[in-house]
Amino acid sequence: MRVFITGATGFVGSAIVKELIAAGHQVLGLARSDAGAASLAATGAEIHRGSLEDLESLRSGAAAADGVIHTGFNHDFSKFAANCELDRRAIEALGAALAGSDRPLIVTSGTGLLTPGQLVTEDTAAPAKHPTIPRVSEQTALSAVSAGVRVSVVRLPPSVHGDGDHGFVPRLIGFALTKGVSAYIGEGLNRWPAVHRLDAAQLYRLALEKGSAGARYHAIADEGVPFRDIAGVIGRRLNLPVVSKTAEEAAAHFEWFAHFAAINNLASSRKTREQLGWEPRHPGLLADLDRPGYFES
């Protein structure tokens, strides 16, 4: 297949590019800069210049492909609502370009957007509107099924880890270094599911090749790692105290990230594994984090 990928130079997207090429697919990667184009070209991918803001570039990229994987998202939390709206428009443009074709469109969502404190499965529907997070990637994508697009959703966990990680765990490391302690909230029993980026990349490929219209797939290797254990590894690796914070103290320690540090998100991938034959084989979060190289990546 010839596959158009947004976010092709990102942490997850770049792993998907390599996974697809290794499996014999052709990749058309979206690139907005010369540096991004150069890094894509080095992998053997074709370059499609454009951006998430340039909807015409998205439509033309999708039209030129046998399938689309959308991983692009601007994670600048200072303008998060605007970025969520940008994502919605991008997904609508991709879906419109594929309408009536039964070509696959794989869109990225997250398990952290689902009901907290309960085991979430692939059958757990996303709310029409999250009370605090205005991201509607999944809802927007699935609405295109009725237009003849073979849409499926890959839900990522709060932690997608591996070499080059610049997501949630490195932010925790940054707070620990700045504040001089590695912290958790209360008893630290809230849980984060997790997956290695290379295992996630394999799941995107399987969803592209074998996914069903309207399906939701969970890229979950660790169903739920206690936050206290994550803080413990960070503290030990940095030789810093590991301490509990009250909810009020956590707001000062984690600042804007306090909401994410408090997420209690137990998630299953049983149905995904059964349907797609996906089996994670790379290290889990704690094993991956508990090595010197992680703090240098």
ZALO-862237 format. One record per residue (C-alpha): z, x, y; residue number from 1. Coordinates in steps of 0.2 Angstrom, whole numbers, plus 5000, padded with zeros to 4 digits. Layout:
// ZALO-862237
{atom {Z, X, Y}, NUM}
...
//
This chain:
// ZALO-862237
{atom {5000, 5000, 5000}, 1}
{atom {4998, 5005, 5018}, 2}
{atom {5015, 5002, 5026}, 3}
{atom {5018, 5000, 5045}, 4}
{atom {5036, 5006, 5049}, 5}
{atom {5046, 5004, 5065}, 6}
{atom {5060, 5015, 5067}, 7}
{atom {5051, 5028, 5057}, 8}
{atom {5059, 5043, 5065}, 9}
{atom {5077, 5036, 5064}, 10}
{atom {5091, 5040, 5052}, 11}
{atom {5086, 5027, 5039}, 12}
{atom {5068, 5025, 5043}, 13}
{atom {5064, 5043, 5041}, 14}
{atom {5071, 5042, 5023}, 15}
{atom {5060, 5027, 5020}, 16}
{atom {5045, 5036, 5025}, 17}
{atom {5048, 5050, 5013}, 18}
{atom {5053, 5038, 4999}, 19}
{atom {5036, 5028, 5001}, 20}
{atom {5025, 5043, 5002}, 21}
{atom {5033, 5050, 4987}, 22}
{atom {5029, 5034, 4978}, 23}
{atom {5011, 5035, 4982}, 24}
{atom {5011, 5023, 4997}, 25}
{atom {5002, 5027, 5014}, 26}
{atom {5014, 5026, 5029}, 27}
{atom {5009, 5021, 5047}, 28}
{atom {5024, 5026, 5058}, 29}
{atom {5028, 5019, 5075}, 30}
{atom {5031, 5033, 5087}, 31}
{atom {5034, 5032, 5106}, 32}
{atom {5035, 5051, 5110}, 33}
{atom {5026, 5067, 5106}, 34}
{atom {5041, 5073, 5097}, 35}
{atom {5042, 5058, 5086}, 36}
{atom {5024, 5059, 5082}, 37}
{atom {5025, 5077, 5077}, 38}
{atom {5040, 5074, 5065}, 39}
{atom {5030, 5060, 5057}, 40}
{atom {5015, 5070, 5055}, 41}
{atom {5025, 5083, 5047}, 42}
{atom {5029, 5071, 5033}, 43}
{atom {5011, 5066, 5030}, 44}
{atom {5012, 5049, 5038}, 45}
{atom {4999, 5042, 5050}, 46}
{atom {5004, 5040, 5068}, 47}
{atom {5004, 5023, 5078}, 48}
{atom {5009, 5026, 5096}, 49}
{atom {5019, 5012, 5104}, 50}
{atom {5037, 5005, 5105}, 51}
{atom {5048, 4990, 5102}, 52}
{atom {5045, 4985, 5120}, 53}
{atom {5026, 4985, 5118}, 54}
{atom {5023, 4970, 5107}, 55}
{atom {5004, 4972, 5107}, 56}
{atom {5007, 4989, 5098}, 57}
{atom {5018, 4980, 5085}, 58}
{atom {5005, 4967, 5082}, 59}
{atom {4991, 4979, 5080}, 60}
{atom {5001, 4990, 5068}, 61}
{atom {5006, 4976, 5057}, 62}
{atom {4988, 4969, 5057}, 63}
{atom {4982, 4986, 5051}, 64}
{atom {4994, 4987, 5036}, 65}
{atom {4997, 4979, 5019}, 66}
{atom {5016, 4977, 5023}, 67}
{atom {5028, 4980, 5036}, 68}
{atom {5046, 4987, 5036}, 69}
{atom {5056, 4985, 5052}, 70}
{atom {5071, 4997, 5055}, 71}
{atom {5069, 5000, 5073}, 72}
{atom {5083, 4995, 5084}, 73}
{atom {5090, 5002, 5100}, 74}
{atom {5109, 5006, 5097}, 75}
{atom {5114, 5008, 5115}, 76}
{atom {5129, 4997, 5115}, 77}
{atom {5130, 4997, 5134}, 78}
{atom {5115, 4985, 5134}, 79}
{atom {5118, 4978, 5117}, 80}
{atom {5113, 4960, 5121}, 81}
{atom {5097, 4965, 5129}, 82}
{atom {5093, 4976, 5114}, 83}
{atom {5096, 4961, 5102}, 84}
{atom {5084, 4950, 5112}, 85}
{atom {5071, 4965, 5111}, 86}
{atom {5074, 4965, 5092}, 87}
{atom {5071, 4946, 5091}, 88}
{atom {5054, 4947, 5101}, 89}
{atom {5049, 4962, 5090}, 90}
{atom {5052, 4953, 5074}, 91}
{atom {5042, 4937, 5081}, 92}
{atom {5028, 4948, 5085}, 93}
{atom {5027, 4956, 5068}, 94}
{atom {5029, 4940, 5060}, 95}
{atom {5015, 4932, 5070}, 96}
{atom {5003, 4946, 5065}, 97}
{atom {5006, 4943, 5047}, 98}
{atom {5006, 4924, 5047}, 99}
{atom {4996, 4916, 5033}, 100}
{atom {4993, 4932, 5024}, 101}
{atom {5008, 4933, 5011}, 102}
{atom {5010, 4951, 5016}, 103}
{atom {5028, 4958, 5015}, 104}
{atom {5039, 4960, 5030}, 105}
{atom {5055, 4968, 5027}, 106}
{atom {5068, 4966, 5041}, 107}
{atom {5085, 4975, 5043}, 108}
{atom {5101, 4965, 5046}, 109}
{atom {5119, 4969, 5042}, 110}
{atom {5133, 4963, 5031}, 111}
{atom {5145, 4966, 5046}, 112}
{atom {5137, 4950, 5054}, 113}
{atom {5144, 4939, 5040}, 114}
{atom {5161, 4931, 5037}, 115}
{atom {5175, 4944, 5038}, 116}
{atom {5188, 4945, 5025}, 117}
{atom {5178, 4937, 5011}, 118}
{atom {5167, 4944, 4998}, 119}
{atom {5149, 4942, 5005}, 120}
{atom {5134, 4941, 4993}, 121}
{atom {5116, 4939, 4995}, 122}
{atom {5118, 4920, 4994}, 123}
{atom {5130, 4921, 5010}, 124}
{atom {5119, 4914, 5024}, 125}
{atom {5120, 4922, 5041}, 126}
{atom {5128, 4910, 5054}, 127}
{atom {5115, 4902, 5066}, 128}
{atom {5124, 4912, 5080}, 129}
{atom {5138, 4925, 5078}, 130}
{atom {5153, 4922, 5090}, 131}
{atom {5152, 4939, 5098}, 132}
{atom {5137, 4948, 5092}, 133}
{atom {5120, 4941, 5098}, 134}
{atom {5109, 4949, 5085}, 135}
{atom {5098, 4937, 5076}, 136}
{atom {5086, 4948, 5066}, 137}
{atom {5089, 4939, 5050}, 138}
{atom {5088, 4922, 5056}, 139}
{atom {5072, 4926, 5066}, 140}
{atom {5064, 4934, 5051}, 141}
{atom {5067, 4921, 5039}, 142}
{atom {5060, 4908, 5050}, 143}
{atom {5043, 4916, 5047}, 144}
{atom {5043, 4912, 5029}, 145}
{atom {5036, 4894, 5033}, 146}
{atom {5021, 4903, 5042}, 147}
{atom {5016, 4912, 5026}, 148}
{atom {5024, 4928, 5028}, 149}
{atom {5033, 4936, 5013}, 150}
{atom {5049, 4940, 5023}, 151}
{atom {5064, 4948, 5015}, 152}
{atom {5080, 4955, 5023}, 153}
{atom {5089, 4971, 5019}, 154}
{atom {5107, 4970, 5024}, 155}
{atom {5114, 4987, 5028}, 156}
{atom {5133, 4990, 5028}, 157}
{atom {5143, 4997, 5042}, 158}
{atom {5142, 5014, 5035}, 159}
{atom {5125, 5021, 5030}, 160}
{atom {5129, 5040, 5027}, 161}
{atom {5122, 5056, 5023}, 162}
{atom {5116, 5072, 5031}, 163}
{atom {5111, 5069, 5049}, 164}
{atom {5122, 5053, 5051}, 165}
{atom {5125, 5048, 5069}, 166}
{atom {5132, 5031, 5065}, 167}
{atom {5149, 5024, 5064}, 168}
{atom {5158, 5038, 5054}, 169}
{atom {5153, 5051, 5067}, 170}
{atom {5160, 5040, 5080}, 171}
{atom {5176, 5040, 5071}, 172}
{atom {5176, 5059, 5070}, 173}
{atom {5173, 5059, 5089}, 174}
{atom {5187, 5048, 5093}, 175}
{atom {5199, 5059, 5082}, 176}
{atom {5193, 5075, 5090}, 177}
{atom {5195, 5068, 5107}, 178}
{atom {5212, 5059, 5104}, 179}
{atom {5220, 5072, 5093}, 180}
{atom {5223, 5060, 5078}, 181}
{atom {5213, 5051, 5065}, 182}
{atom {5218, 5033, 5067}, 183}
{atom {5218, 5016, 5057}, 184}
{atom {5224, 4999, 5062}, 185}
{atom {5239, 4991, 5055}, 186}
{atom {5240, 4996, 5036}, 187}
{atom {5222, 5001, 5036}, 188}
{atom {5217, 4989, 5022}, 189}
{atom {5202, 4982, 5031}, 190}
{atom {5187, 4988, 5021}, 191}
{atom {5170, 4995, 5025}, 192}
{atom {5155, 4994, 5012}, 193}
{atom {5144, 5009, 5013}, 194}
{atom {5128, 5016, 5006}, 195}
{atom {5119, 5033, 5006}, 196}
{atom {5104, 5034, 5017}, 197}
{atom {5093, 5039, 5002}, 198}
{atom {5099, 5025, 4991}, 199}
{atom {5095, 5013, 5005}, 200}
{atom {5078, 5020, 5007}, 201}
{atom {5074, 5017, 4989}, 202}
{atom {5080, 4999, 4991}, 203}
{atom {5068, 4996, 5005}, 204}
{atom {5054, 5002, 4994}, 205}
{atom {5059, 4991, 4980}, 206}
{atom {5060, 4976, 4992}, 207}
{atom {5043, 4980, 4998}, 208}
{atom {5035, 4981, 4981}, 209}
{atom {5045, 4967, 4972}, 210}
{atom {5054, 4957, 4985}, 211}
{atom {5053, 4938, 4985}, 212}
{atom {5049, 4927, 5001}, 213}
{atom {5066, 4922, 5009}, 214}
{atom {5076, 4934, 4999}, 215}
{atom {5091, 4944, 5005}, 216}
{atom {5095, 4960, 4998}, 217}
{atom {5111, 4970, 5000}, 218}
{atom {5110, 4989, 5002}, 219}
{atom {5128, 4991, 4996}, 220}
{atom {5134, 5006, 4985}, 221}
{atom {5153, 5005, 4989}, 222}
{atom {5158, 4987, 4990}, 223}
{atom {5173, 4991, 5002}, 224}
{atom {5181, 5007, 5006}, 225}
{atom {5199, 5005, 5014}, 226}
{atom {5198, 5011, 5032}, 227}
{atom {5214, 5020, 5030}, 228}
{atom {5205, 5031, 5016}, 229}
{atom {5191, 5035, 5028}, 230}
{atom {5203, 5040, 5042}, 231}
{atom {5213, 5050, 5029}, 232}
{atom {5198, 5061, 5024}, 233}
{atom {5193, 5063, 5043}, 234}
{atom {5211, 5069, 5047}, 235}
{atom {5212, 5081, 5032}, 236}
{atom {5195, 5089, 5036}, 237}
{atom {5199, 5091, 5054}, 238}
{atom {5217, 5096, 5051}, 239}
{atom {5224, 5081, 5062}, 240}
{atom {5238, 5069, 5059}, 241}
{atom {5233, 5052, 5052}, 242}
{atom {5242, 5038, 5060}, 243}
{atom {5243, 5019, 5061}, 244}
{atom {5239, 5010, 5077}, 245}
{atom {5244, 4992, 5082}, 246}
{atom {5229, 4981, 5088}, 247}
{atom {5234, 4984, 5106}, 248}
{atom {5235, 5003, 5103}, 249}
{atom {5219, 5003, 5094}, 250}
{atom {5210, 4996, 5109}, 251}
{atom {5215, 5011, 5119}, 252}
{atom {5211, 5024, 5104}, 253}
{atom {5194, 5017, 5099}, 254}
{atom {5189, 5010, 5116}, 255}
{atom {5173, 5000, 5114}, 256}
{atom {5172, 5003, 5096}, 257}
{atom {5189, 4994, 5092}, 258}
{atom {5179, 4979, 5085}, 259}
{atom {5170, 4989, 5073}, 260}
{atom {5185, 4999, 5067}, 261}
{atom {5194, 4982, 5063}, 262}
{atom {5179, 4975, 5053}, 263}
{atom {5185, 4969, 5036}, 264}
{atom {5169, 4967, 5026}, 265}
{atom {5169, 4967, 5007}, 266}
{atom {5151, 4965, 5001}, 267}
{atom {5143, 4964, 4984}, 268}
{atom {5125, 4970, 4978}, 269}
{atom {5126, 4963, 4961}, 270}
{atom {5111, 4951, 4963}, 271}
{atom {5101, 4964, 4972}, 272}
{atom {5103, 4976, 4957}, 273}
{atom {5099, 4963, 4945}, 274}
{atom {5083, 4957, 4954}, 275}
{atom {5076, 4974, 4959}, 276}
{atom {5083, 4986, 4947}, 277}
{atom {5091, 4996, 4961}, 278}
{atom {5105, 5008, 4956}, 279}
{atom {5113, 5019, 4969}, 280}
{atom {5114, 5037, 4963}, 281}
{atom {5119, 5047, 4978}, 282}
{atom {5138, 5051, 4982}, 283}
{atom {5149, 5037, 4989}, 284}
{atom {5156, 5037, 5006}, 285}
{atom {5172, 5046, 5003}, 286}
{atom {5164, 5059, 4992}, 287}
{atom {5150, 5062, 5004}, 288}
{atom {5162, 5063, 5019}, 289}
{atom {5174, 5074, 5010}, 290}
{atom {5164, 5090, 5012}, 291}
{atom {5163, 5103, 5026}, 292}
{atom {5144, 5100, 5029}, 293}
{atom {5147, 5082, 5034}, 294}
{atom {5156, 5087, 5050}, 295}
{atom {5142, 5099, 5054}, 296}
{atom {5127, 5087, 5052}, 297}
//
